[in-house]
Amino acid sequence: MMHRESVDRLPPGSSGSAEEDLRLYAEDPYRCLEALSKEHGTIFSLKLGELGNGPTEGAGNNGYWVFLTRPHQIRLMYQADGSAVSGAAANKLFFGTNEASVGYIEGSDHKRRRSQLHPVFNGSRDYTALIDEVSTRCIAEWPRGRPFSLFLELQRLTSNIIAEIVCGNMAPRDREQLCAMMPRTEGARFRREEVLEADRAIRSLIDERIGGHLGRSVVTGRQDVLAMLLELAGKGDTSLSREVVRDEVFSLLYTGFSTTANTLSWAFVRVLTHEDVHDRLTEELREVVGDGPLSRGKLDALLYLDATLKETLRLHPVTPLNGVRMLKTPMEIDGFLLPAGTILVHCAYLLQRSPDVYPDPEVFSPERFLGKRTDPYTWGAFGGGDRICIGRGLALEEMRFLLAKMLSELRMELLGGIPGAKQQGFFMAPANGAPCVVTERKHRASRPAPCRWAS
């Protein structure tokens, strides 16, 4: 039964104007949320409107974003059906777009698009050979014995990997151009105008190459994601217009490089500043991998490495907004009746650093996840519900492989300790770029079997 006092009552939050709320959040999202949580508890609101993006068609947002930081609150959010919440509307506000790629559609269209993309990204395809080939090439170009930004180099590396998977049948020159532009869409060092120009340039290049892409794919005998989408469109899927295919490819490229590079940066920051973790990982790699090639089977046996990545994602989720839903109808949570138009936020950062959820939450301890399954309502690195990140299988495989490869083949020294987090666009990365010095450890005598990723 709904309590009388809950009627039309939003959770407490900042007493400032909407402009002030947005400014404080944009300057330092984590510090802003920590202060509000300390003052108001486990549920609070911010007047973030459209997050500073331009108007979004038919958004219907009332300006309030309500942050949920406890498992029972997040369960209510993800278990609500499509008549009560809209993930597409919330995502459009978050990213400031009206496009119709998978993150911005709903209902049967959303289910069909996810089912089309699922086989590519769900972890059933073995990408280890592709990842090894691309990473070997990129890592060979890193400076040896002098400092460089590990974050920037990981952005370049992950850009190359996702470009091979999504549009690997483009001409090498086109892929190089895409990989050069991608980091410009997710970097605090670039002005907003530069970010928007990079966004437009990537979409334009994809659009220009769509026409001959299926023909090139037939010649190479490989099927990348762009070719798969074009084949589906050719078989009568009218939802996959040329514009939608272009936007789908852009979305997969953008999220596929940025979040992976950010998480890997945090993983190396943690591993290289925790000697006990580094030593245990090194020993596990020696026992499981030895001097042979990294294979999927060996990756699956690296249990401590897997736990290390999960602990990294616990302390360093890539965004303060790990999942968002817009209310279509009022919803009661913890005595507050949240009106339609309110955005619900799954705030993994506060959830996963709460002592109510994790003992000694500020301590980096991979042992928390060793031999244990993650609970979707206490660990939400990839969001949740029916819109959980479609690329999580690929992302985990890629991060596990790169972490194992680099720790096996390189001696790495982090400079500057554990940095604070800085927003790089939509996502959070080490504020100092994770300065690092690397030297060679050893070379593997053998490589994986030829790449079969496009079969």
N, C-alpha and C positions, 0 to 999 in steps of 0.2 A: 504494500500500500504506500502511496506517495505521501510524504509528510507535508503538512500544511506550510511549514516554514521553507520548504524547498522550492516553492512556486516562483518561477522567473528569477531565480537567484544564481548568479554566476559566482565562481570561486573568487576569492580576493586576489589582488595583484598590484601592480604598480599604480600609484596615485597620479602619475604624470599624464601628459597628453599622449595621443597616439604617435605623434611625431617623436616624442621623447622616448617612448617604449621602443620604437623601431631603431632609433639611434643607438640606444644602449645595447640592444640585441646585436645590431650589426657590428658595433665596435669590438665586442668580446662576448660571443654567445654563451660560452660556458660560465664565465664569471657572472653574467647577468642572471642566468638560471640558478646558479648556486645561491646568489643573494636572495632571490625570490623564494626558493625552497626553504632557506634558513628562516625567513621571515613568516612565510605563510603555510609551510607544511608540504604534504604529499600531493596536493592538487592546487594549481593556481592558474591565473590567466594573464595574458599579455595582449595588448592591442596592436597587433602586427599587420592587420589589414591584408594587403596583397604583397607583403614583404618587400615593398619598394619596387615591385615589377609593374609594368603597365597594366591597364585594365584588361581583365580576362572575361571573354564573352559569357554572359549568363552565369557569373560566378555565384551570386547570392550569398556571399560571405557577410556576416554582420560585423566583421572587424576583429572578433575575439578568437584567440588561439588558447585552448585550455590544455595544459601540460599534465600528463598522467605519468606517475612515477612509481606505481606499485602494481604487482602482478594482477590483483583482482580488478583494478581499473582497466588495465590493458586487455584483459580477457573480455570484459564487456565491450570494448571497442571493436575487437577483432571478431567476436561472435555475433555482432549485430548484422542483420541481413541487408541486402541492397535496398530494401524499402526504407530503411532507417538511416543509412549512411552512404556517402559517395566517396570512393577513393579517387575516381577520375577527377572530380571537381576540385578536391583538395590538392591533387598533384598539379593540376593546371595553375593553381595559385602559387604553389611552391616554386615551380619552375618558370612561371610567367609565360605560358604558351597555350595556344588553342589547337595544337596539332592532334592527330588521331592515331599516333603510334600506341603500342600496347599499354603504356602507363596512363593513358588519357581517355580510354574507352571503357565501357561497362557492359554488364549483362552478357548475353550470348556472344556478342562481338569480342568481348574481352576473353571469354573462355576459349573461343575458337583460335584467336591469335596466340594465346599462351600455349595451346596444344600444338600449334604449328611450330613455334620456336622451342618448345620443350625438348625435343630430341637433340637439339644442337647444344644446349646449355645444361642439361640435367646431370651431367657426369657420366653418361653411358658411353660417350665417345672418348677415345684415348688421345689426348692432345700432348702427351709428354714429349714425343719426338719433335713436334712443331715448336713447343716451348723451348726445348733444348737447343734446337737449331737457331732460333731467333735470339735467344739470350746469349748464346756463345758468341754470336756476331756482335751484339751490342756491348757485352762486357769486355770484349777484346779492345774496344775503343776507349774504355775508361782510363783516366790517367793512373799511373802507378807511382806510389811514393810521394804524392803531393795531394793536398786537400781538394775535394770537390763536393758539390751538393748531391748527396745520395738520392734525395727526394726528386730532384730534377732528372737525374739519370734513370730513376725507376719510372718516372712518367714517360720518358722516351722509350724505355724498354717495353712497358705495358701497352703503349700506343702501337708499337710494331706488332706485338702479339695479337691484339684484338683486330688490327687491320688485316692480318693474314687470315683470321677466322671468318670475319664478316665480309670482306671484299678482297680476298686473296687472288682472285682472277683478274683484278685490275692490273694494268701495266705497272711495272716496278716504279717508274717515275711518278705515277699517280699516287701509289701507296706512300712513297716518300713524302709527297706533298701533303697528304692527309696527316701523316705522323708528325710533320713539322708544325702543322696548324693546331692539332689537338691540344697540346699543352697550353696554348694561348687562350683556350676556353676555360681553363681552371688554374689560374695563377694570380695571386694577390699582387704580383709585380706589374700586371697589365691593367690599364685603365678600362673602364666599362665599355668605352667606344671600341677599344681594341678587341675585347672579348666578343662583342656583338659582331664585329667585322669578321673575326675568325669563324664564328658560328655560321654566318651567311656564306663565307667562302667554302666551308666544308660541304654545306648542303648544295651549293651551286656545282661543285666538282662532282659530287655523287649524281646529281641530276643530269649533268652533261654526259656521264658515262653509262647511264642506265640503258640507253638504246642498243649498244653493241655488246652488253655484258653476257647475255645468254650465249651468243655466238662464241665469245672467248672461252666461256666455261666448257662448251662442247669440245673445243680444240684442246684444252688442257686436260679434259677428262676429270676435272675436280668440281665439286659443288660447294661453293661458299654460301654464306647466309643470303647475300644479295641475290644470287642465282636461284636459290630455293624460293625466295619470296616472289621473284619474277615468274618462276614456273607455276606457282600457285595462282598468281594473277592470270596467267595465260590459260589456266584450266577453269576459269570462271569465277574466281573469288573477287567479286566486284568491290569489296571493301578495300582491296589492295590497289588503289589508284597509284599512279606514278608519284604523286605528291606524298602519299602515305608511305610507299616503299622508301622514298628518299628520307623521310623523317624517321622511319623505323631504323634504318641503317645508321643515321646520325645518332639517335638515342642509344643504340647498342654500342657504337664506338665510344661515345662520351662516357657513359656509365662504366663501360668495360675497361677503360684505361684509368680513369681518375680514382675511383674508390679502391682499386687494387694497388695502385702506386702509393696511395696514402696509408693504407693498412700495412703494406710491406715496410714502409719507412718507419712506422711505429714499432713493428716487430723487430727490426734491426736495432732501433734505439734501445729497446728493452733488453734484447739478448746481449748486446755489446756492453751494457752497463750492469748486467747481473752475471757475475762470473760463474756462479753456481749453475745457472740456467745454461750458459754457454758451454760449460764443461760437460753437462749431462747431454746436451744436444750433440756435441762432438762425439761423445762416446756412443750414443745411439747410432749416429751415422756410420761410425767405424764398424759397429757390430752388424748393422743391417745392410748397408750399401757396400762397405769395403772399398776396393779399388775398381769395382765394376760399374757399369752404367746405371743411371737412375731409371727405374721402370715403375709402372703403376703399381705392380705388386709390392715392390720395395717401399714405395711411398705409403701404401696402406698399412705397412708394418711399422712406420715411424710414429708411434703413438704419442711419445713425448713432444715431438715436433707439432703434431696436430693439436695437442693440448696447449702448447705455447701460442699458436695462432689464435685459439679460442680465448685464451686469457688476454692476449693483445686486443682482440675485438671487444672484450668486456671493458677494459679500461679506456680504450680509444675507439669508440664507434665513430664512423666517418662523418656523422652529422648529428646535431642535437634533435633532429626531426626524423627518427628512424622509420616512422610510419605515420601517415596522416589520413584522416577521414573528415568529411564535412557532414554535419548532421542535416538530414532532411526533415526530421521530426524531433521534438524535444526528447532528451534522454536524461534520466536521473543517475548521477554517480556520486556516492558518498554524501547524500543529502542535498546536492545541488541539482536543480533542474536546468539543464543547459539548453538554451533555445535553438531552434533550427537556424542554420547559417553559421553556427559555431564550428571551428576546426578543432578536432581532437588530435592530440600529438602523443605518440608513443615516444617518450623521452628516455632512450636507452642509457644515455650518459648518467642521468641522476638515478635511474633504476639500478644500474649495474655498479654504482659506487655507493649504494646505500648499505649501512651496517645491518639493516633489517632484512636484507636479502642475501648479502655476502659477508661473512665474518672477515674482519680486517680488510675492508674493501680496497684500501689504498696500496696494499701489498701486492706486488706482482708475483703470483704463484701459480704456474701451470698445473701443479698437482691438483688444483680444484677440479680440473676437467679430465684428469687421467683416468681412463676406463669408465667414464660416465657420459651419459647422453645429456645434451643440453635441453633445458626446459624452455619452450617458446615464450613463456610469460615471465621468465627471469633473465633470459639471454636473447636479445633481439637484434643481433648484428645485421640481419638481412630483412628486417621488418617482420611482418606476420600476416596471418589470415590468408585470404585467397589472392592477395597481391604481394606475397612474399617475393623477394628478388628472384627473378627468373634465371639469373646468371650465377646463382650462388654455388652450384656444382662446379662450374668452370673456374670461378674465382678461387675457390678453396684448392682445387687441383693446381692451379697456376701458382698460388702463393706457397703452397707446400713444396712444389718442385723448385721454385726459385730460392726459397729459404734454404732448402737442402743443398742445392747446387752451389750457391755462393758460400755457404759455410764450409763446404767440402773443398772448394777449389781456391778460395781466397783467404788471406789473412786480412782482417778488417779491424780498424781502430776508429771508434767514434770520437769526435772532438766536441767538447762543450757540455757533456752530460745530458740529462733528460730535459728537453725544452718544453715550453708551453705550447699550446695549440693555437693555430691561426687559420681563419677561414680563407680558403683559396679560390673562392667562387661560391659553390654550394657546399663544399666539403672541407673537413678540418685536417690539417697536416702539421708536422713539426714546424714551429714558427721560424726556426733558424735554418730550415732546409736540410737538417741532419748532415752537417759536414763530416766527411769521412776520409780516411786514407786507406788504400788497399795495396797489397802486394800479392804476388802469386804464392799459393800454398803447394799445389801440385797439379798435374794435368792427368786427366783420365785417359787410359790407354785405348778404351773402346767407347763407341757411341751407340745410342739406341738404334733399333731397326729403322729402315726408311719410313718416313712419315706416312701414315694412313688416315690422317684426320678427316679427309674429305670423302671417305668411302660411304 
